[in-house]
Amino acid sequence: MANILVEGWRFLAHSYAVVNQFQCLEMLKRPGLKLFHRDVPFYLPTWRPVDGLFDKVKETALRGIKSPPPGLVADAAFRIAFPYDLKSSTARTVVFATSEYQSIPDICIAGHQSFKDAYRESDCTIVTPSNWSKAGFIREGASEERVVVVPHGVDPSLFRPVNRSRKNGLRRGLGWEGFVFLHIGAMTRNKGMDLLLRAFTSIIDRYPQARLVLKGSDALYSSKQNILHTFQHLSAAEQQKILPRLTYLGETFPFAKCAELYQAADVYISPYRAEGFNMPVLEAVACGLPVICTRGGPTDDFTQPDFALHVESTLHTFEKDHSQQWMLEPDVEHLAARMREVIEQKEWGVRAHHLGPDFVARRFTWSKVVDQLTSVLGV
């Protein structure tokens, strides 16, 4: 029996907490593992724990994970919170971290220490979810063998395709009509919201049935304010075009209800500039949605032409937080072309509905992810 100490966030809809909770639920199923959890303070004091993200059985299981007793000798320690704590421990130490902009500013490290110093003083292994993100740690001086890519996953009992009858019922319940583009995220600049609104505006005249649903997270981020700020940069005519076709949802949903958004939509769209992984794209694919996403970033690891239309982008570098950072700039004209293409290619969308979930089920369930994680942990 191997003792694993997880240090991270629970009962929060932040992506780190989401990953942590699903991984913990999977590790609880492993008979050779004994799991302990130390809750790390949330990054912002305004964040509050949320009940009901999972069903009662899973939430009870998560609450039942014991805190580490005094003197616990762990075989492995896994940290998944922010800022990143790279300090060594008596156990084999693995730290989850991402480099969305292929850079690790001091603000990302506990104590605002430089990544180079914290890494040099530690023997920890870094787990990161994509090759794009891994490249950032290598740029910052990490050794290849101490940065391991372990992707994120999905729970196929939640994120799964539905038949046409169920889809229509979900759409009626949500009040959705027309051809629905869905985006889920913080609505920040790295998500490419300005590009999405510009591209959406350009297709409305030709496709008046197009609709855009934006699902933010007002409890964690200023999502609504972010999208309003972006909206103000549009002309009055563009705003008048979009408003009747735009739905914004800002409340925190249980994961089952989030899955229903994917299941009810027609396509998922993510013209991102910088991401560590971009889990909504994977969840959308698992639900049978065709996706439109940026080419060149982390989603290259888990999307294929069978179910994804990629938007061409160029790599840009800039200075921020006293560090050199990298991002992608998607081509907004190509984005609009992809939006037109997905509306018109109905047969491709039907194929994507079957091929995408099959691809995810073979490679990106939490069970397969935890197989990889426990291998890195050495248990």
N, C-alpha and C positions, 0 to 999 in steps of 0.2 A: 504494500500500500504506500503510494507516494503522497506526501503532503504538499499541496500547492497553496501558496498565499497570493491572492489577487488583491491589489491595491488600486482602487478606482472609484468611479461614480456609478450609482444605481438610482432607479426611479426618477429618471430625467430623460427628456427626448433629444438631448444633444447626441450627435453621432458617436462620440466616444463612449457614452453611457449605453447607447443602443447596442453597439458592438460588444461591449463588456457583458451586458445582461444576456444576450443570446449565446455568447461563448460560455458563460457560467452555466446556463441551463443545459448546454450540451455536455459540459464537463461533469455535471452532476449525474449524468447517465453512465459515466465510465466507472465500472466496478473497481478498477485499480487505483482510483484517485480519491483523495480526501481533500475537499475544498474548504478553504477559509477565506473570508473577505474582510478587508479593512477599508472602511469608507473614507475617501479623501475629500476634504472640503471642496465645495463647488468653486469654480474659477471666479464667478461674480457673486457678490452678496445678495443680489436681487433674484438669483435663481432659487427656485423652490422645488422640493420633491413633488412628484406627480403620482397619484394613485390611478390604477386602471389602465395603464398602457398595455398590460398583458391580461389574459383571462385569469380567473381566480386561482386556478391550479398552478399556473406558472408564477404568478405573483407570490403565492404562498411559498413556492419552492425557493424563489429568490430571497424572500425574507427569512427563510429557514437556514440560510448559509451562516455558519457561526463565525464570530469574530475570533481572531487568533488568540489562544490562551497565552498567558505569560510563559516565556521560556520555550515557545514553539520552535522546533527545529524543522524548518521547511526544506523540502528537497529542491523547490524552485519557487522564485518570486516573479510575479508578472505584474507590471505597473501599466495602467492605462488611464491617464488623467493629464491635465495641463495646469501649469507648465511641467515640462518633462524633468523627472528626477532620475538622473543617471548614476547616482551613487551606488557603489558596490554594496552587497550584503553578504551574509554568511552562506546564503543559498545561491544557486545559479540564478542570475538576475537577467530578466528580459524586459525591455521597455518598449511599449508601443509609442510610435511617433510618426508624424507626417511632415513632409516639406512641400506644401502646396505650390510655393513659388521657387522650389529648388534652392532654398536658403533657410538657415536656422538663425534668426536674429537672437540676441541675448535675452529678449523678453520671453522667448520660448523655453528657456532653461530655468529651473528652480534657482532662486537667488540671483537671477539675471547674470549668471556666469556665462562666459562665452562657451559656445558648443565645443570648440577645440580644447579648451582647458578641462571642461567637465568630462569630455570623452577620453582625454588622455589620462585622467585620474581614475577612470573606471574600467572595469573589465566586463561591463554589461554587453549583452547583445541587443541590437535594435531590431524590432519587427516593424515593418512598414507595409502598407497594403498594395503598393503598385511599383512598377519599374520606374515610372516618372518620379515618384517620391524617393525611391532609393537613389536615383541619380543625384538628387539634392544632397543627401548625406555624403555621398562619395565626393561631390564637389567641395564639401565642407571639411574633408579630410578623413572621413571614416574609412576603415578598411573594408574591402569587399566581403570578407568572410564574417564580419561582425554586423552586417546589415542584411537581413533576410526578408524577402517578400513573402508575406502571408496575406492573401486577399481577404476581403470581406465575403459574407455569404447571405443567404436568405433562408427563411423557414418556409419550406414548400407547402406546409399545411396552411399557411396564411397567404403567401404570395404565389398565387396560382391562377391560371386562366379560367374563365367562366364561359358558358355557352351564350348564344345570342339572346335567349329568353331572359337569363339572369342579368345580362348586360343591360338590356332594355329596361328591366325593372329597377336596376340601380340608377339609371339615367333619369327615369321618371321621379324617383325619390329625391334625387339631387336637383331636379328641375333643369337638366341639361338638354339642349337641342343642338342640332347642327354637327359640324365636324370639330371635335374638341382636342386642342393642343393642351397638354398638361405640363406644368413645371412645379417641382417641390424644392424649396430651399430657403435660405436666409434673405434672398433678394439683394445681396451685396454685389459690388461691382465685379468681383471675380466670377460670379455666376453668369455674367453676360446679359443682364436684364435690359440694358440699353439697346443691345443688338437685337434681342428678341422682340422688343416693342417696335423697333424700326422695321424689321423684316415682316412682322405681323401686319403693320400698317400697309406695307407695299402689296400684300396679297389680297386685301379685303375687297377691293373693287372687282377683282376677277372671281373671288370666292366669297361672296357675302355670307355663306353659311358657316364660315370659319369662326370658332370661338376660342378664347384663351382663358384657362383656369390656372391661377397662381396660388399655390398653397405655401404660406409662410409659417413662421414660428414667432409670434409676437411675445410669448413668454420668455424666450431666450434672447432674441435679437429684435432690433427695431425694424422688423420686416416690412410692416405697413408703411412706416416713414421712409424706408429705403426705396420702395417702389413708387411712392408719391413723389419723392425727390427726382427719381428717374423720369417719371411722367411729366414733370414740369419742363423738361428739356425738349419735349415735343411741341410742335406748333399747335395752335388752337384747332386747326383743321384736322390734324392727326389725332388729337385727343378726342374730338367729336366722333371720329371714325371708330376708335378703339372702345370707348366707354360702354356703348350698348352691347359689346361683344366680350367684355372682360368680367370675370368673377374672381374676387380675392377672398381667400379663406385664411384666417390668421390664428385660429384657436388650436390647442393641442389635441390631437386625435389619438385614440387607441390604435395600435398597429393594425388591427383588423379593419378599422375604418379607413386607414391610409391605403390598405390594399384595395378597398372598394373604389377609391379614386382612380387608381391605375386600371382596374377592371372596367370602369365605366368610360374611360377616355378612349380616344382614337389613336393618339400618338403621344409619346413622351418626348420633350424637347429640352436640350441642355447645351446652349452655345457658350460653354464656360471658357474662361481665360486661364484659370488655375484651380486645381483640385488635388487632394491627396488620393482620392479614389473615385468618389461620386456614386455613392450607394443607391440613390434613387434610380439611376439608369439601370443598375442590375435588378432592382426590385421590379421595375417596369417590364424588363425583358422576361422575368420569371412569371409575370402576370399575362404574358402574351401580347404586350404592346410592341409595335415597331417603335424604334427610337431614332431621333436625330441628335447627334452629338459631335463635338469638336474632334477633328483628327489630330493626332500627335501627342495627346495627353494620356492620363491613366486609363481612360475607357478603352484605349487600344488593346489593353490586356484582356478584356472580356466582352468585346463586341465584334461581330462579324457581318459581312454584307448580306447574309441570309435574313437578318432582322434589324440591321442598323444602316442608316444613311449618314455618312461622315461629312462634316463641313470642313473644307480646307482652311488652314490657318498658317500664320507665320509666327516664328519665335522672336520675342522681343526681350531685351534686358533693360533694367532700370535700377536706380539706387533708392533704397528705403530702409529706415531703421539702421543706418550705417552699414548696410550690407548690399551686395549685388544680388538682385533677384531676377527671376525669369518667368515669363508668362507667354501664353499663346494669344494671338489676336485673330479670331475667326473672321472669315470673309463674309460680310453681311449680305452681299449679293448672292453668294453661293448658299448661304443660310436660307434666304427667301426662295431660291430655286429648289432646295431640298423640301421646303414646306409645300410648294406647289406640286412637287413630284409625289410626295406621300399622299396628298389628296387624290391625285389622279390614278396612282398605281394600286388600285384596290386588290388585285390578285396577289401582288407582292405582300400587302398587309395581311392577307389571309394566310399566306405561307409563314410569315413571321410569327403569327399567332401560335403556330405549332412548333416551329423550329427553335424559337427563342427559349421557351420553357424547357425543352429537351436539352438544349445546350447548358443551361444553368443547372439543371438537375444532375447532370453528369459531372460537373466540375465545381459548382459554387454553392453547395448547401453548407449550413453551419457544421454539420457532421464532418464533411470533408475539410473544412477550414480548421476545425479543432484537431483533426488528425495531424495537420501540418504544424499547428501551434504546439501541441504536446511533444512533437518531435524536436522542435527548437528548444523547448523547456527541458528536454532530456528525460521525460517520464513516460 
